[in-house]
Every structure is written in C-alpha cells, then in structure tokens.
C-alpha cells in the first residue's frame, strides 16, 4: 500500500527526485519517504499509477453514491477549484494540471483530492511560518490530538532519538514540558490550524452560496465510504491525515 500511496500522489508532479517528494509531502522522514517513493516508482510507470489511483478512487466513490449525487458536489467544487491561485501549492497545482476524469464519481474523487492537496499545501506553509521542521510538526500535532508521543510520528519514520530531540527543541520554545503540551504550545498549534483554515478562504469564497450544499453532500458520501470500510473509521486517523 505505502509505495503505491506515495508514488500515486507524487506522480502528479511528474517523476521528481526523492528530495522534492520529501519536501512536498512534508511530514515524513526524508530517508523513509525517499526509499518508499523509489520503490513505488520502480514497480509501475507514471501513467500506470495515475490510472490506477484514479480508477480506484472512482470505483470506491461510485460504489456508494449515484452519478447525480456525485455531480452535485463535483461540478461546483471543480468550478471553484479551477479558478484558484496556486501560489506556493505544488501538489495542488500539479494535480490540477492533469486531465479531468469523465465519470461523475471520478470527477468527485478528483475534486476531493484537489481540496486535500490545496489544504495540505496551505498546512505546510503554516508549519514553515511557525518555524517548525517535519519531526517537530509531527510531535506537536500528535500530542495536540491526544496521541502518545511517537504513536503517529513513528509511522512517519521518526525514531526515538529524533523524537526526543524534537521534544527538546519544543521545550526550549516553551511549547512542551516533557511529553505534554504547555498552554503556549496548545495555542501555537491552534494558531497553525487557524492559519491553515485561512488558506482555504479563497475556495470558500469561490463556492459562495453553494458551500453548505457541497459540505452536506460530501459529509453524507464520506459517511457511506467509512461505513463501507473504504476509509478508516478511527476519527483520530482522519484528524491526523
């Protein structure tokens, strides 16, 4: 799964070097993500992985939603996303440059991917603005969400030594005391989330009066996908990305 996931997302960028993949994904240990990316790229061509990703997403969405339900969400979203500025959003811009699927479920899957990459790129910008590196960002997020230290960041390739060093740097900033967030650390993490949300203002504005209908429809289809076990039911996993 993991090589397919990494190569499937990165392939929108073309065939980038491993260092660029690590930089654009942002929250993985560069050595881990580079190795996984190269493994995935060796197993399938760019055309093959992009086609498989699009087909798999469309099939999952199409299994729980009708064409009309998909189109009612996809078309306003794609219209809004198509007009957004892409400054500082490499994964969003790369994905948007690919040809759009033709089926309603495929178009909804692509719209959802675009929203995800738009917000993800915004989130990395917020982390950089807060002066965090990848391991510090993971530690801050996992403790804010209630994960034990290393429970989430360990899956991103960061070992005990890297985690301990990150905790030390966050303690020096007054954001952690031992393995716990301080009030200042909690406020800092909330500020990062608010900055990330603010990065979506242009999309919200572009959707205008259609926003509530899009959110309501997307929430319904999301619930069906979780019920169908096409996505993890654990809300912490969803919150963690």
C-alpha positions, 0 to 999 in steps of 0.5 A: 500500500505505502509505495503505491500511496506515495508514488500515486500522489507524487506522480502528479508532479511528474517523476521528481527526485526523492528530495522534492517528494520529501519536501512536498509531502512534508511530514515524513522522514526524508530517508523513509519517504525517499526509499518508499517513493523509489520503490513505488516508482520502480514497480509501475510507470507514471501513467500506470499509477495515475490510472490506477489511483484514479480508477480506484478512487472512482470505483470506491466513490461510485460504489456508494453514491449515484452519478447525480449525487456525485455531480452535485458536489463535483461540478461546483467544487471543480468550478471553484477549484479551477479558478484558484491561485496556486501560489506556493501549492505544488501538489495542488497545482500539479494535480490540477494540471492533469486531465479531468476524469469523465465519470461523475464519481471520478470527477468527485474523487478528483475534486476531493483530492484537489481540496486535500492537496490545496489544504495540505499545501496551505498546512505546510506553509503554516508549519514553515511560518511557525518555524517548525521542521517535519519531526517537530510538526509531527510531535506537536500535532500528535500530542495536540490530538491526544496521541502518545508521543511517537504513536503517529510520528513513528509511522512517519519514520521518526525514531526515538532519538529524533523524537526526543530531540524534537521534544527538546527543541519544543521545550526550549520554545516553551511549547512542551514540558516533557511529553505534554503540551504547555498552554503556549504550545496548545495555542501555537498549534491552534494558531497553525490550524487557524492559519491553515483554515485561512488558506482555504478562504479563497475556495470558500469564497469561490463556492459562495452560496453553494458551500453548505450544499457541497459540505452536506453532500460530501459529509453524507458520501464520506459517511457511506465510504467509512461505513463501507470500510473504504476509509478508516473509521478511527476519527483520530486517523482522519484528524491526523491525515 
